[in-house]
Amino acid sequence: MLKPLGDRVVLKVEEKEQTVGGFVLAGASKADTKTAEVVAVGEGVRTLSGELIAPAVKSRRPRFG
């Protein structure tokens, strides 16, 4: 199992093809939506005074394009 350092996040990426109106589009006309699943989150970073600041992960399945 991977354990990220600091405020890093490990993602498992899935790509899904979406077509417009059910038609299959050729080449660069396709819109790919990438959905990811958060696998692991690091413990956070420390400030100069030694205080630990945990990362804020809002969703288990983020989307990005």
N, C-alpha and C positions, 0 to 999 in steps of 0.2 A: 504494500500500500504506500502510495506517495504521501509525504507530509510536507506541504509547502512551508517555506521560511518567511518570517515577517508577516506582511499584510498581503501575501500572494494568494491566489485562488486557482485550483485545478479544475478544469472544465472538460466534459466529454461532449464533443460537438456532433450534431446530427444535421444533415442537409436534406431539405425537402423541396421538391420542385412544385411550383404552382403554375398552372396554366390559366389563361384568360378565357373564361366562358367555356371551358371544356375542350378548347382547341389546342393542339400541340403546336408550339411555336419553335421555329428553327433558330439555332445559334445563340447569339447574344440577346435575343428578344426575351429569353426566359428569365423569370424572376425567381431567384433562389433565396429562400428564407432559412437562415441557420438558427436552430434551436439548440441550446446547450443544457447540460445538467451539471450542477455543482457537485463535484466528487469530494473535495476536501478544501478546507479553509485554514490558513495559517493562524497562529495565535495572536498576531498583532505586532505593533512596533512600540518601542520604548522612547519616552521623551528624555530630555536632558536631565530631568530630576529623577528618572527611573520609573516613572508611572507607565503602566501598560495600557495602550489604547487598542482595543479589539476592533477588527474590521467590521463594517456594517454591510452584511449581505442581505438584500431585501427579498430575493426570490430564489427558489431552488431551480427554476427553469427559465433563465434569461433568454431573450431573443435579440439578435443583432443581424444586420444586413451586410 
